[in-house]
Amino acid sequence: MIKKILKAVIITVIWLAIWEIIHLIVGKDILIPSPISVFMKIIELAGAGKFWAGIGASMLRILIGYFAGLLAGLLLGIVTAISKVLDAFFSPIAKIIRATPVASFIILLFVFIVNNHIPAVTAFLMVLPVTWANVYEGIKSTDRKLLDMAKVFEVPRGRIIKGIYVPTIMPFFMSSAKMGMGLAWKAGIAAEVLTNPKFGIGSSLYNAKIYLETTDLFAWTAVIIIISVILEKILVRLIGKIYN
């Protein structure tokens, strides 16, 4: 564990040094601010209530979409794996969602829903097909021999689901939960940049760009990355505990 942490620290220090060297070569903070100035800006931002209000608002919107996408993807993955008719009926939807660029979704959503809801819906649309495909593959990869054996011994359906299907599907679901968190977070923030709600990380990014506040832009980007990593670890651990 200590060796792993030490390795991560060394790699981080190396990349920060590279960043500082690039900053010195460029010599203009408006293009590449220094790591120290970005760190100090994060501390400065963290002292304002608007900073935490923006983070809270973004997390609420995106997590609503994320969990809705997980649930819908889980249900669709199950029903389409069980029924060939439903699979044929719903599969074009999954292909359309996967093929459509995030920006196109956001622009289309402007026509149909309130701006403040667009980040949540965008996050939902990013998580849905990933979870759907993973759960579907998990069910289809279930060991047929185990199912046949359970059938021969007349094992109750509930025990088959709990003892065979769930352990098989869970790694696939966990993978989609982890991948979906990153997708939902990035897409949700991008939606906020375009919709510019009163409170939100995306709005702060947009304002930093408009006023050419490069240090703020780098600081908010660092905050986005940090929160994404933390949320991913917390949510995956939470799902794992619920399963166990």
VOBA-1610 file (N, C-alpha, C; in pm, whole numbers, padded with zeros to 5 digits, always signed):
BEGIN
Met+00083-00120+00000Met+00000+00000+00000Met+00087+00127+00000Ile+00188+00129+00089Ile+00279+00244+00098Ile+00355+00262-00034Lys+00397+00149-00092Lys+00470+00152-00218Lys+00384+00210-00329Lys+00256+00174-00329Lys+00162+00223-00430Lys+00141+00373-00416Ile+00126+00420-00292Ile+00107+00563-00265Ile+00231+00642-00306Leu+00348+00587-00270Leu+00475+00653-00303Leu+00492+00665-00454Lys+00454+00561-00526Lys+00463+00563-00672Lys+00373+00671-00730Ala+00250+00680-00677Ala+00155+00781-00724Ala+00206+00922-00697Val+00267+00941-00579Val+00321+01073-00543Val+00435+01112-00636Ile+00523+01017-00663Ile+00638+01045-00751Ile+00591+01082-00891Ile+00496+01006-00944Ile+00443+01034-01078Ile+00376+01171-01083Thr+00301+01204-00977Thr+00234+01334-00970Thr+00335+01448-00968Val+00440+01431-00888Val+00544+01534-00878Val+00613+01554-01013Ile+00640+01445-01083Ile+00705+01454-01215Ile+00619+01534-01312Trp+00487+01503-01315Trp+00398+01575-01407Trp+00383+01721-01368Leu+00382+01750-01239Leu+00376+01890-01193Leu+00503+01965-01234Ala+00615+01896-01228Ala+00742+01957-01270Ala+00741+01987-01420Ile+00687+01893-01497Ile+00674+01914-01643Ile+00584+02035-01671Trp+00473+02042-01598Trp+00380+02155-01611Trp+00452+02287-01581Glu+00531+02289-01472Glu+00603+02411-01432Glu+00705+02450-01539Ile+00770+02352-01597Ile+00871+02380-01702Ile+00802+02443-01824Ile+00685+02386-01863Ile+00610+02441-01976Ile+00567+02585-01946His+00524+02607-01821His+00484+02742-01779His+00601+02840-01793Leu+00719+02800-01750Leu+00838+02886-01758Leu+00879+02913-01903Ile+00866+02811-01987Ile+00902+02826-02129Ile+00806+02924-02198Val+00676+02905-02173Val+00575+02993-02235Val+00587+03134-02180Gly+00600+03143-02046Gly+00622+03273-01982Gly+00503+03365-01978Lys+00383+03312-02000Lys+00262+03394-01995Lys+00152+03320-01918Asp+00111+03378-01806Asp+00009+03314-01722Asp-00125+03302-01793Ile-00151+03393-01887Ile-00279+03389-01957Ile-00290+03267-02048Leu-00175+03208-02082Leu-00174+03086-02165Leu-00158+02961-02078Ile-00053+02958-01997Ile-00026+02844-01909Ile+00010+02896-01771Pro-00084+02895-01676Pro-00051+02937-01539Pro+00035+02832-01469Ser+00104+02870-01366Ser+00188+02776-01292Ser+00104+02687-01201Pro+00154+02568-01166Pro+00081+02480-01073Pro+00053+02546-00940Ile+00148+02627-00892Ile+00131+02693-00762Ile+00018+02794-00766Ser+00012+02872-00875Ser-00095+02973-00887Ser-00232+02906-00899Val-00237+02791-00967Val-00364+02718-00978Val-00405+02663-00842Phe-00308+02608-00769Phe-00337+02555-00635Phe-00388+02666-00543Met-00322+02782-00547Met-00365+02894-00465Met-00504+02944-00504Lys-00534+02938-00633Lys-00666+02978-00681Lys-00774+02883-00630Ile-00744+02752-00626Ile-00839+02655-00573Ile-00869+02686-00426Ile-00765+02717-00350Ile-00783+02752-00208Ile-00869+02878-00195Glu-00842+02974-00282Glu-00920+03099-00281Glu-01066+03073-00314Leu-01090+02994-00416Leu-01227+02963-00456Leu-01301+02887-00345Ala-01228+02795-00280Ala-01288+02713-00175Ala-01334+02794-00055Gly-01286+02916-00044Gly-01326+03002+00067Gly-01456+03075+00042Ala-01511+03061-00076Ala-01637+03130-00111Ala-01754+03031-00110Gly-01867+03079-00061Gly-01986+02993-00056Gly-02036+02954-00194Lys-02013+03042-00294Lys-02058+03013-00431Lys-01987+02891-00488Phe-01863+02871-00446Phe-01784+02756-00492Phe-01854+02626-00452Trp-01892+02615-00326Trp-01956+02493-00276Trp-02099+02480-00326Ala-02166+02594-00346Ala-02302+02590-00402Ala-02298+02537-00545Gly-02197+02580-00621Gly-02182+02533-00759Gly-02152+02384-00766Ile-02061+02338-00678Ile-02027+02196-00674Ile-02149+02113-00633Gly-02220+02159-00531Gly-02338+02087-00484Gly-02446+02078-00590Ala-02469+02189-00661Ala-02571+02191-00767Ala-02533+02096-00881Ser-02407+02100-00921Ser-02361+02012-01029Ser-02372+01864-00989Met-02328+01833-00869Met-02334+01694-00822Met-02478+01644-00815Leu-02569+01730-00767Leu-02710+01689-00757Leu-02767+01658-00894Arg-02746+01748-00990Arg-02799+01727-01125Arg-02743+01599-01188Ile-02611+01588-01182Ile-02544+01478-01252Ile-02572+01343-01185Leu-02574+01340-01052Leu-02600+01215-00982Leu-02743+01166-01003Ile-02837+01259-01014Ile-02976+01219-01045Ile-02980+01148-01180Gly-02915+01208-01279Gly-02910+01147-01411Gly-02833+01016-01412Tyr-02725+01013-01333Tyr-02641+00893-01325Tyr-02718+00773-01269Phe-02782+00793-01154Phe-02854+00681-01092Phe-02977+00641-01173Ala-03042+00739-01236Ala-03156+00707-01324Ala-03108+00623-01443Gly-02990+00659-01497Gly-02933+00584-01608Gly-02894+00442-01568Leu-02837+00428-01448Leu-02802+00294-01397Leu-02926+00206-01385Leu-03031+00261-01324Leu-03153+00184-01302Leu-03220+00146-01434Ala-03234+00245-01524Ala-03297+00218-01653Ala-03215+00120-01735Gly-03082+00135-01732Gly-02994+00044-01805Gly-03002-00097-01752Leu-03010-00109-01618Leu-03023-00241-01555Leu-03152-00310-01599Leu-03263-00236-01594Leu-03393-00294-01631Leu-03398-00331-01779Leu-03349-00242-01865Leu-03350-00270-02008Leu-03255-00384-02044Gly-03142-00390-01975Gly-03049-00500-01999Gly-03111-00634-01965Ile-03189-00638-01856Ile-03254-00762-01815Ile-03364-00803-01913Val-03454-00709-01945Val-03569-00745-02029Val-03527-00778-02173Thr-03426-00707-02225Thr-03382-00737-02362Thr-03301-00866-02370Ala-03237-00904-02260Ala-03164-01031-02259Ala-03261-01149-02248Ile-03374-01126-02183Ile-03474-01232-02163Ile-03561-01249-02287Ser-03602-01137-02348Ser-03696-01141-02459Ser-03631-01097-02590Lys-03634-01183-02691Lys-03579-01149-02822Lys-03662-01042-02890Val-03792-01043-02865Val-03883-00944-02925Val-03849-00805-02871Leu-03835-00793-02738Leu-03800-00665-02678Leu-03659-00621-02716Asp-03571-00717-02733Asp-03434-00687-02775Asp-03436-00623-02913Ala-03511-00683-03006Ala-03521-00631-03142Ala-03589-00494-03144Phe-03686-00475-03053Phe-03761-00350-03049Phe-03678-00235-02992Phe-03603-00261-02885Phe-03530-00155-02817Phe-03387-00133-02868Ser-03327-00231-02933Ser-03186-00220-02974Ser-03155-00099-03062Pro-03247-00057-03153Pro-03216+00063-03231Pro-03197+00188-03144Ile-03270+00195-03032Ile-03257+00310-02942Ile-03116+00318-02886Ala-03065+00202-02842Ala-02929+00198-02786Ala-02826+00239-02890Lys-02844+00195-03014Lys-02750+00229-03120Lys-02753+00378-03151Ile-02872+00436-03150Ile-02887+00579-03178Ile-02819+00662-03068Ile-02842+00623-02941Ile-02783+00697-02829Ile-02631+00690-02833Arg-02577+00570-02862Arg-02432+00553-02867Arg-02369+00632-02981Ala-02443+00642-03093Ala-02387+00707-03213Ala-02400+00859-03213Thr-02489+00912-03131Thr-02514+01056-03131Thr-02413+01131-03044Pro-02347+01234-03096Pro-02252+01313-03015Pro-02321+01380-02897Val-02246+01399-02789Val-02301+01462-02669Val-02354+01601-02700Ala-02280+01678-02780Ala-02322+01815-02813Ala-02457+01815-02883Ser-02479+01717-02970Ser-02608+01708-03041Ser-02722+01684-02944Phe-02701+01596-02848Phe-02803+01570-02746Phe-02837+01698-02670Ile-02734+01770-02629Ile-02755+01891-02549Ile-02835+01994-02628Ile-02798+02014-02753Ile-02868+02112-02838Ile-03013+02070-02862Leu-03035+01941-02886Leu-03171+01892-02907Leu-03256+01908-02781Leu-03194+01886-02665Leu-03268+01895-02539Leu-03313+02038-02509Phe-03243+02137-02566Phe-03284+02277-02549Phe-03428+02298-02598Val-03467+02220-02698Val-03599+02237-02759Val-03709+02181-02670Phe-03677+02076-02593Phe-03782+02000-02526Phe-03794+02023-02376Ile-03683+02055-02308Ile-03691+02063-02162Ile-03627+02191-02109Val-03652+02218-01979Val-03598+02335-01913Val-03445+02323-01904Asn-03376+02436-01922Asn-03228+02436-01924Asn-03165+02368-01803Asn-03219+02394-01684Asn-03160+02339-01561Asn-03165+02187-01556His-03255+02126-01632His-03269+01980-01632His-03181+01912-01736Ile-03125+01990-01827Ile-03048+01932-01937Ile-02925+01854-01889Pro-02846+01905-01791Pro-02730+01826-01744Pro-02769+01689-01690Ala-02881+01683-01615Ala-02925+01554-01559Ala-02965+01457-01670Val-03040+01508-01769Val-03084+01422-01880Val-02965+01378-01964Thr-02869+01468-01983Thr-02748+01433-02059Thr-02670+01323-01988Ala-02655+01336-01856Ala-02586+01232-01778Ala-02661+01099-01790Phe-02792+01105-01782Phe-02876+00985-01796Phe-02849+00915-01930Leu-02845+00993-02038Leu-02827+00936-02171Leu-02687+00878-02192Met-02590+00926-02116Met-02454+00872-02125Met-02442+00738-02052Val-02511+00727-01939Val-02499+00607-01855Val-02588+00493-01907Leu-02704+00528-01959Leu-02803+00427-02002Leu-02747+00321-02095Pro-02690+00356-02212Pro-02646+00251-02305Pro-02530+00167-02252Val-02442+00229-02172Val-02327+00155-02117Val-02375+00048-02019Thr-02464+00086-01929Thr-02519-00009-01830Thr-02601-00115-01899Trp-02683-00073-01992Trp-02769-00164-02069Trp-02685-00272-02136Ala-02582-00231-02210Ala-02498-00326-02284Ala-02425-00421-02190Asn-02374-00370-02078Asn-02299-00454-01985Asn-02387-00556-01915Val-02504-00513-01869Val-02597-00606-01803Val-02643-00713-01902Tyr-02671-00671-02024Tyr-02713-00765-02131Tyr-02606-00871-02152Glu-02481-00827-02166Glu-02371-00921-02187Glu-02351-01011-02066Gly-02371-00956-01948Gly-02357-01036-01826Gly-02457-01150-01820Ile-02581-01121-01854Ile-02686-01225-01854Ile-02658-01329-01961Lys-02619-01282-02080Lys-02592-01375-02190Lys-02470-01464-02165Ser-02378-01417-02081Ser-02258-01496-02053Ser-02274-01591-01934Thr-02394-01595-01876Thr-02419-01686-01763Thr-02395-01830-01805Asp-02330-01906-01721Asp-02296-02046-01749Asp-02422-02129-01767Arg-02443-02180-01887Arg-02563-02260-01917Arg-02564-02392-01841Lys-02445-02445-01815Lys-02437-02572-01743Lys-02491-02558-01601Leu-02456-02445-01538Leu-02507-02419-01403Leu-02659-02405-01403Leu-02711-02338-01505Leu-02856-02319-01516Leu-02927-02453-01539Asp-02867-02536-01623Asp-02925-02668-01649Asp-02923-02755-01523Met-02813-02746-01450Met-02801-02823-01325Met-02906-02777-01223Ala-02924-02645-01215Ala-03024-02591-01123Ala-03164-02636-01162Lys-03186-02646-01292Lys-03317-02690-01342Lys-03341-02835-01308Val-03236-02917-01323Val-03248-03061-01293Val-03281-03084-01146Phe-03215-03005-01059Phe-03237-03020-00915Phe-03353-02935-00863Glu-03426-02876-00957Glu-03546-02798-00924Glu-03517-02690-00819Val-03409-02618-00842Val-03372-02507-00753Val-03472-02393-00775Pro-03524-02333-00669Pro-03620-02223-00683Pro-03561-02108-00765Arg-03649-02040-00839Arg-03606-01930-00926Arg-03531-01821-00848Gly-03579-01792-00729Gly-03515-01688-00648Gly-03370-01722-00617Arg-03344-01848-00585Arg-03207-01891-00554Arg-03121-01893-00680Ile-03182-01923-00794Ile-03107-01921-00920Ile-03061-01779-00952Ile-03154-01685-00935Ile-03120-01544-00961Ile-03010-01496-00867Lys-03026-01527-00736Lys-02930-01480-00636Lys-02796-01554-00644Gly-02801-01684-00672Gly-02679-01764-00668Gly-02605-01775-00800Ile-02675-01754-00913Ile-02610-01771-01043Ile-02606-01641-01123Tyr-02723-01581-01143Tyr-02729-01462-01228Tyr-02659-01341-01166Val-02690-01314-01039Val-02634-01194-00975Val-02480-01196-00971Pro-02416-01307-00927Pro-02268-01309-00928Pro-02208-01293-01067Thr-02281-01341-01169Thr-02231-01329-01306Thr-02246-01187-01358Ile-02360-01126-01329Ile-02389-00991-01381Ile-02310-00883-01307Met-02284-00905-01178Met-02228-00799-01094Met-02097-00740-01147Pro-02000-00819-01192Pro-01877-00758-01246Pro-01904-00668-01367Phe-01999-00710-01451Phe-02036-00629-01567Phe-02103-00499-01522Phe-02192-00510-01423Phe-02263-00393-01372Phe-02166-00295-01305Met-02072-00350-01227Met-01972-00267-01159Met-01886-00192-01261Ser-01851-00261-01370Ser-01772-00199-01476Ser-01849-00083-01539Ser-01978-00104-01564Ser-02059+00002-01624Ser-02080+00118-01526Ala-02092+00087-01396Ala-02109+00192-01295Ala-01985+00281-01290Lys-01868+00218-01297Lys-01743+00293-01293Lys-01723+00377-01419Met-01745+00314-01534Met-01731+00385-01661Met-01836+00495-01674Gly-01959+00462-01633Gly-02069+00556-01646Gly-02051+00681-01562Met-01986+00668-01446Met-01964+00783-01360Met-01879+00887-01431Gly-01771+00842-01493Gly-01685+00933-01567Gly-01756+01000-01683Leu-01833+00919-01758Leu-01907+00972-01872Leu-02013+01072-01828Ala-02087+01036-01723Ala-02194+01123-01674Ala-02139+01256-01624Trp-02028+01250-01552Trp-01969+01371-01494Trp-01921+01465-01604Lys-01847+01411-01702Lys-01794+01495-01809Lys-01907+01552-01896Ala-02004+01466-01931Ala-02115+01513-02015Ala-02203+01612-01941Gly-02225+01590-01812Gly-02306+01681-01732Gly-02243+01818-01721Ile-02111+01822-01700Ile-02040+01951-01691Ile-02045+02022-01827Ala-02027+01944-01935Ala-02035+02003-02069Ala-02173+02064-02094Ala-02277+01995-02047Ala-02413+02048-02060Ala-02430+02177-01981Glu-02368+02184-01864Glu-02375+02306-01784Glu-02303+02423-01853Val-02194+02394-01921Val-02121+02499-01993Val-02212+02563-02098Leu-02291+02478-02165Leu-02379+02527-02272Leu-02509+02588-02219Thr-02560+02533-02109Thr-02687+02584-02055Thr-02666+02698-01957Asn-02546+02704-01895Asn-02508+02812-01804Asn-02611+02838-01693Pro-02639+02736-01607Pro-02731+02759-01496Pro-02672+02856-01394Lys-02754+02906-01303Lys-02709+03005-01205Lys-02596+02950-01120Phe-02611+02827-01072Phe-02507+02763-00993Phe-02462+02635-01064Gly-02332+02614-01075Gly-02281+02494-01140Gly-02136+02510-01179Ile-02063+02401-01181Ile-01922+02404-01219Ile-01908+02448-01364Gly-01998+02399-01450Gly-01993+02435-01591Gly-02009+02585-01613Ser-02094+02646-01534Ser-02114+02791-01544Ser-01986+02866-01507Ser-01918+02819-01403Ser-01792+02881-01362Ser-01685+02866-01469Leu-01682+02749-01534Leu-01590+02727-01645Leu-01619+02824-01759Tyr-01746+02839-01791Tyr-01788+02927-01899Tyr-01747+03072-01870Asn-01771+03116-01748Asn-01736+03254-01710Asn-01585+03277-01713Ala-01509+03175-01671Ala-01363+03186-01674Ala-01313+03201-01818Lys-01378+03130-01910Lys-01339+03138-02051Lys-01374+03275-02110Ile-01495+03323-02078Ile-01541+03451-02132Ile-01450+03565-02089Tyr-01408+03564-01961Tyr-01326+03674-01908Tyr-01176+03646-01915Leu-01138+03539-01989Leu-00997+03502-02009Leu-00922+03484-01877Glu-00991+03426-01778Glu-00928+03398-01649Glu-00873+03255-01654Thr-00755+03243-01714Thr-00697+03110-01740Thr-00668+03035-01611Thr-00622+03104-01509Thr-00594+03038-01382Thr-00721+02978-01323Asp-00831+03052-01330Asp-00961+03001-01284Asp-01003+02880-01366Leu-00978+02888-01497Leu-01014+02777-01586Leu-00939+02650-01549Phe-00809+02663-01523Phe-00728+02548-01482Phe-00772+02498-01344Ala-00804+02592-01254Ala-00844+02554-01119Ala-00975+02475-01121Trp-01072+02522-01197Trp-01200+02451-01206Trp-01185+02316-01275Thr-01096+02310-01373Thr-01070+02183-01440Thr-01010+02082-01342Ala-00917+02129-01258Ala-00858+02043-01155Ala-00964+01995-01057Val-01056+02085-01019Val-01165+02049-00927Val-01253+01941-00990Ile-01284+01957-01120Ile-01366+01858-01191Ile-01300+01720-01187Ile-01170+01715-01213Ile-01097+01587-01215Ile-01096+01525-01075Ile-01069+01605-00974Ile-01062+01555-00836Ile-01197+01498-00793Ile-01304+01572-00819Ile-01439+01526-00779Ile-01476+01400-00855Ser-01441+01393-00983Ser-01471+01274-01063Ser-01406+01149-01005Val-01279+01162-00968Val-01205+01048-00909Val-01268+01006-00776Ile-01299+01105-00692Ile-01357+01077-00560Ile-01494+01011-00573Leu-01580+01066-00660Leu-01714+01010-00680Leu-01707+00867-00732Glu-01616+00843-00825Glu-01602+00709-00883Glu-01567+00607-00776Lys-01472+00642-00692Lys-01429+00549-00586Lys-01539+00527-00483Ile-01607+00635-00442Ile-01713+00624-00341Ile-01830+00542-00392Leu-01873+00571-00514Leu-01992+00504-00568Leu-01967+00357-00598Val-01851+00327-00653Val-01818+00187-00680Val-01809+00107-00550Arg-01748+00168-00447Arg-01738+00101-00316Arg-01877+00083-00255Leu-01963+00183-00270Leu-02099+00176-00218Leu-02178+00066-00284Ile-02169+00057-00416Ile-02240-00048-00489Ile-02188-00185-00449Gly-02056-00194-00430Gly-01997-00321-00388Gly-02046-00363-00251Lys-02060-00267-00158Lys-02110-00298-00024Lys-02256-00342-00027Ile-02336-00277-00111Ile-02476-00314-00124Ile-02488-00458-00174Tyr-02403-00492-00271Tyr-02405-00627-00327Tyr-02362-00729-00224Asn-02255-00699-00149Asn-02204-00794-00049Asn-02295-00800+00072
//
